[in-house]
Structures are given as structure tokens and as C-alpha cells.
Amino acid sequence: MSDVAILGAGPIGAAVAHKLAERERVRAVRLIDPAGTVAAGKALDIAQSGPVDGFDTRVTGATDVLAAVGAGVIVIADGVAEGEWSGEAGLAMLRQIVRAGTTAPFVFAGPSQISLLERCFQELKVPADRLIATAASSFVSSVRALAGIEINQAAAEVAAAGRPPELVVAWSCATAAGALLTERIAAHRLAAIARAARGLWPPGPQAIAAPTSLVVEALLEGSRQLHPAVTILDGELGIRGRAGLLSLELGRRRVLARHLPSLSPLEKVEAGRGFD
């Protein structure tokens, strides 16, 4: 088990910290925010809820971003004063951590952090297999749930691809109970499900926290499950050096393999348009 550092004690950062703590798959969570004692206060609140919620993960707060160095995974969330870390301020913060020698993967939890992830790759030269963004995972979860409701089953196997928020559902390979969803749900209803899921963007802190915690745990412990998340593309969809949603195999603190779902020719064209 390893420590996890979360940069930002805003709503997203606090939600991710709480989710990781209650799942008890990491040794400790460091909530870091330059805004005075806010991170320490929120860390104390989470820790004090442990006896009620049934967990004893160690949760602490700090103000110095360099406290993230040495963590097994670093989550980039939202500051109390700044909101989501992005732009020049976000890049300057990450530059400090990179120069301090961290080899941890960066997990970007905020919905508007795709450009920051790309700049980490392009300007800070962080390897692509250490850069992941998780907010778009909630889109896939929403589609799966809505499709399951449509056919009155618990869940459906659905993947998506593209550049958030312009994500394309891979309906051509989506299944439920071994059958293609395209054979069970009319085309106009599939389109309605995709529109409804897009209407939920950007996701809220709790919707982000669940998939983010799973990605963090998979990076640290490995997982047989594929995780829908954003990383730097390497030829998928004909794109290189830009960030897009794929299905990722995670472990050993990096992306081990990436999988583009089977897309129809039309779906490939639609997914590629999101990068224009």
C-alpha cells in the first residue's frame, strides 16, 4: 500500500480524498492546498468520520505542494481559492513537483484539465504513460447506467472514445447479456441516451471521485479491469500527442496498455472531429 497526494482541497479534492479513505486500499492520503489550514481542517473532518463510516485510513493536510513528492500517485484536483488547477498556475505548480524528482503518475481529476495534461506531456516532458485524466470516466458510467435502465438490466458493457467533452459512444460493440445493444435498443433511443449523458457534463465531485479512486488503486495495485480514462494518444484515431479517452490497463504506477474500442466508420469520424 502506498500514499496518495491530492493537490487541492476544493470540492473535487475533498471528495476524492474521502472516497479513497473509505475504500481503505491506500495507506494514507495527503490533502494539499496552499490556502492556509483548510486542507488540514478537511483532512481532520474526513479522519473523524472514519469511526462512523468504518475506515481508519490516515488522512493529513499540508500547504506546501512539494509535500506531494514521494507519493505513489499524485491527483491534481481543485484548490479552495483557485478552483480547478489549470493554465499557467497549474503548470507552474506541476513544474515544481517534476523538478523535485517525482516519478509518480499524475491523475487529473478536474473536467477542465485536459489541456493541462497535454502541456505536462509537451512542455514538462512527463512520459505519456504517467498522465491520466478521470472526469470523462463518469460519462461512460452514465451511458452504461442509462442503457441498463433502457433494457431493464443491471448494467451494460459500453465503451467510448474521443476528446472530452465531445465523446462518442461505441454503440457498434456495446453489449448486454451477450447481445449487441444495437439489436435491443432502437437507434433513436441510443442517440437519446448519448445526448442525456453529455447533458451531465461537467460531472460533479462525487461522480468524479468514484472512478478516480478506482484508477488510483489500479495504478498502485494493478487491475484486471480496463478503466475508461483519458491519456495521450499514440496513433489511436489517427491522433498523436493529444489527449483522448481510451480503455486503459493500469498497474506498476503507469498505463500498461491502451485499447481503442471497436468503432464503426461513422463513429471514428465523429470521434476524430472532437480534436479539430
Buried (B, 14 or more C-beta within 10 A) or exposed (E): EBBBBBBBBBBBBBBBBBBBBBBEBBEBBBBBBBBEEBBBBBBBBBBEBBEEEEBEBBBBBBBEBBBBBBBBBBBBBBBBEBBBBBBEEBBEBBBBBBEEEBEBBBBBBBBBBBBBBBBBBEEBEBEBBBBBBBBBBBBBBBBBBBBBEBBEEEBBEBBBBBBBBBBBBBBBBBBBEEEEBBEBBEEEBBEBBBEEBBEBBBBEBBBBBBBBBBBBBBBBBBBEEBBBBBBBBEEBBEBEEBBBBBBBBBBEBBBBEBBBBEBBEEBBEBBBEBBE
